Amino acid sequence: MIKFKPRVSSAISDAHQIEQIIKATGLSSRVAQILWQRDIKTAADAQRFLNPGEEHIHDPFLLPDMAASVERIKRAVAEGEIVTVFCDYDADGTCGGSALYVYLQASGVSVNIMSPNRHKEGYGLNEAAVREIDANDSTLIITVDCGITNLDEIEVAKSLGIDVIITDHHECGDTLPETPYVVNPKRPDSEYPCAFIAGCGVAFKLIQALSNLETALQYIDLIAIGTVTDIVPLLGENRAIVHLGVQKMKESPSAGVEALARVAGIKITSSLGVSFGLGPRINAAGRMDTAEIAIEILSATTRSNQLDEKAKALCALNDLRRAEVDKITNSAQELVMQNEYMNDSAILLADEDWNTGVIGIAAAKIADKFTRPCVLFGGADGLLVGSARSIDGINMYEALDAFSETYEKFGGHAQAAGLTIKPEMLDSLRQNICGYIDEHYDESAFVQRKVYDMSLKVSEITGKLVKDLDRLEPFGHGNEKPVVAVMNADITQTKYVGKGIKPHLKFGMSQDGASLDAVSFFFKSNHSFVSRSCDFLGEVGINDFNSKPQIVVRHMAMHFDKRLVDSFISAHKNQMYRQFLDEVTLDLQSSTSDMSEQEFTGGVSRQMDKSRFGMCVVAGTMPALNRLLGIDPIRDALQSGALILYDGRDYKSDNCVASAPVSGHRIVYRAGVGGFFDEQMRISYLEHAQAFFAPRNELLATYKTISQFAADERKTMHEITEDCGVTYEKAAFALRVFSELELIEVDKSGKILALKNDGEKKELSDSLCYRSFAALIEKGQ
């Protein structure tokens, strides 16, 4: 069950300080409070935050070894040396590397640019690359977004007479590389004011140090893309970099950025357009192949048809990347369901065909779907290369680190890590990691938690609020776009929109007489029914079509009500009708149950007290469901969220009421034949059977109508009810009888596939279903 909770408690806010922020900025009280919650406590801090600019760009010479690095580059220029920029293959590295490369080239430097192949060489500087650089007569390497841990490779470079300037932002090891040029804000001795600038940010500082801020800002759009995509905190100098970069992308983007955005159909109006539009496309190059095409685009200085073709190729590569991620995600999901790994505390899976460049993205999707840390492994050279993604509240790095002596390679942080193991280690590692998590975490770690910044009434979501929130741009890590909660609002005017299967839900949100436009993207992929009222989490904005405020809903916690029950029945109608036919046909008269209502509800209640997960209460027929919903403890649990109605659209581990056993739920209680079945339910089954049963004359009329269908025409149950003028229940009964008599062939959904007539006379009594219903009806009269 999804738990909505505030990101920061508003109870601790300082009313006086918030009032000062309001006076200084003109922000609404709600948005001013968000600033205060984000540690912007004074009016001066708020003004600085709301107006990022060039004045927030720090002196580059505050970085360690910057002065020495500048002198070494100037000496290379003066002496006509060949310089090689060696950058990482991701967007951070390629954006920073391309900016530095273009600047040096424009400054008259003889410069090359290189990037490692993720799949063949892995991350960072490698010896083969160093020797290739030497063969090209280069005497100076400048790394971008890598190098801080390449101690051996830098020793090789030294032995070949090549100097190495390291510009990096990753954590430093116990020993720094043996070079006098280590420019890294995370060095222990660094006093640089912004320790969390991205790798491209360090390259930007080098350009600034070599020239001036005005010159460096010519490349700020590239630096902004790398900064946003590398998910560093968008605070301080990073915030200024991204603000200035987005501004340049709007007004005068570099040739490559303009071509990529245009070809991709992306209109850059905010940092989110960079994060979800440009960043993934640039990253796709290194994930799927090499970063070469991304570098060629990013380092382009003039527009051309050739540049557009490269941009199209990169977009196509990104499409392949998405397809590859979907393929791996679907394959991994099938393995989870087949093996019921969702019952484990962590999911570890391997397939040698999985692309190691994208398995991290797929691992994040699996972790989110099953609310479990996930490690996916692909194969390479007799080893398994894995990428781990965790969930909030579980430090996956610590869990993996506990067994790191068994790995070939390992590194990462709490939410993401990478490791390489031998294939035979997978099963034992799965047991070890699950055991570690079981020992160090309780069940609460696996409860989905979604946080919000402010809880609002529908009437409070106004154009003024949206404009005030937009002033907090740029959004990203460390300054997330504010999430709004709207509790207990009604859903009205629902309709599906979009292409294909129309997965997006547009609706109205109504509360206390106020209304608001709302949309939930890909809703149909995650839900098959809705309730009358819900709690919502989402982001507010302005609807492009009518210029009115709207909310983009990301999560919905549905309230238990009649509409939700009706949706549940509608979604599972065919299944519940088939199950009712099955249960009556299995001789309802002899069905007995020694379980009382008290015993049944007591078992369910004890399991709910014991665990939030893994119990399924099956009500496969309408009488069983109605009986269940009439039991106070069950209804109370549904209303409180301790039980949910399972929609079958997407896997959920919560204790649930479902129309059939849910995969992965090991505790199953049944209501109906074969489970809890008391006299009250028996009477309900009889009444329901009367709605299904059709006597001989009605069945003959129905069959005659069906026989008039073309032999190759398939009919749905709904179409049959219309054509034959019978109820849905009687149509289901008739089709079951005709199928048992081998007069027709039907599929699982009840569609007629074919009519059969072998000339042999059929008696209705030859149908077990007909005999069972007839006997039940007769006994009940």
Disulfide bonds with the S-S distance in Angstrom:
none
